[in-house]
């Protein structure tokens, strides 16, 4: 029974991250889309604040307690001062509890989680600091922020079980699907159906086994909505949100830098973004990368130490390249068929290729898809590791993590189809 209460308690704590410091609710019922967009903005603010705090020598015990209490206090003040109204998403609540039960009952960690992410998490949980990661030999392979979040919410649990920290990954995942669903339709029953369907299509236990791909997937899903919103409203503030959330990608997994660069390259091909805005956003995006390099240099931590060397690149010949490209193509094709999102993205892009001259969002998705596919090939061609073994152990997760960016695009096309032929109510 105590674990049931703990799951509900965890969900309430996670909800603070999207409900404060900006109060998202008011009494106007048709402002629901605005409410969830404000929640997304709160999430962006709070993730960046936690990232900022993660670099300081402040024990996570104090950070977690003070941070959450501050958010709670702000929420209470806003509630009594302005609105006295809170809207509960019961669908998210029930699905969170159901999946959380499975996570709590299995307690199986993925291989990378056991040997990389959990160890870093324990560093932070035991009140060590970012600067202490220099003592962890395998820290150089991946950034730290996913583990910091894991430890942060683990520390807040009153049952002291590590999986409670991982449950935030579940909340982030479900929130990203809610954001996508809300951008498609305002009818309660239609939204509930779409949301549940997206969960059924994308959920599998292993992505919540401490692996970081689910965070990348969720962030890319939210970014897809933010980009769609920008193209509708043309507000520069939306680009700032995109920039701030993209920053989190750099601190989750090593391939986050690739998705970050591909995303901003893709945005540069969008005509509706003014030249002046592109200059600003490219400058800020570059500045963020430089800032990451400076932080790592300051703490004397290697930015990344993946198996790529000049010597290996110079040793590649036609035979090796052919062998690698052949196997990458085979495995990419096979795992694309297993991952419906990635497969459908490619299928719909080909099916509706004429939209490239009419629809900026379509153009963005197409360019990102091309860049994403090119990155997958280059990642394995340039890696000094036996390619078949490398593909077998990683490509499914790489495809999954990148597929978040296509989820709104695919959902929009399928929803338009069903709305046309089954007369779904758009309101």
Secondary structure as UniProt FT lines:
FT   HELIX           2..19
FT   HELIX           29..31
FT   HELIX           32..53
FT   TURN            54..55
FT   HELIX           60..78
FT   HELIX           79..83
FT   HELIX           90..106
FT   HELIX           111..112
FT   HELIX           113..117
FT   HELIX           118..125
FT   TURN            126..127
FT   HELIX           130..135
FT   HELIX           137..141
FT   HELIX           145..156
FT   HELIX           163..184
FT   HELIX           188..202
FT   HELIX           205..208
FT   HELIX           213..233
FT   HELIX           236..249
FT   TURN            250..252
FT   TURN            254..255
FT   HELIX           256..267
FT   TURN            268..269
FT   TURN            271..272
FT   HELIX           275..298
FT   TURN            299..300
FT   HELIX           310..315
FT   HELIX           318..338
FT   HELIX           340..351
FT   HELIX           353..357
FT   HELIX           360..381
FT   HELIX           387..402
FT   HELIX           403..406
FT   HELIX           407..422
//
